[in-house]
Amino acid sequence: MDIFIGNLPLDTSAIELRKLLGNIGKKPRYRIHKKVLKDGVVKCFGQVAVEPKDVACALIEKLNGTLLRGYYLTARHFIERQYTNDRRAPLWSGTPWNGLDRRKSDRRYQHA
């Protein structure tokens, strides 16, 4: 089971994440991701693969709200977005609207 650990300090390393989590499960895998948002803000989060599932659930409970160097961490089940997700499609926000108002074509507006 993959765990998402959000709101990490920007200079967090996989080694530091490993020390924070301690001895967990069988051969956990650690990854640190950094994402630059449109407004230039950089976000850092971690992904940890932990087996078995009960250990992962206990780890989520333990980590959620934990303080790491002044940052409160968030922990939850990691959900991978599908490539076909509209938010990941190229230029999804720049796609022109076809001019039809969806709500006006709704059955609520069909009665005269």
C-alpha positions, 0 to 999 in steps of 0.5 A: 500500500502506498502512503502519501505524506504531504507538507514536507519541508523542501529540503527533506531527503529520503534518508530523513523520511526513513528515520522519521518512519522508523522500522516499518514493514518489509522493504519499504520504498521511499520517494520524495516528489517536488512540484512547482505550482503555477504561481511558482510555489514549490510543494514537497511530498513523499510517497512510501510503499509499505506492506502489509496493509495493517502496518500502513494503516497504523503508520497513517494514523501515527504520521497524520498531524505529526510535526517535522521541523515546524511543518505539520504533516498530512498522511493518507492513502496515496491515490495515483491519478490516471493519465486520462484524468481531465486535470492531467490532460494537456491544456485542459483549462485552455480548451475552448467552451463550445458556447452552449450553456449546459444548464439551459439544456438541462431538463429543469428548463424544458418546461415552458 
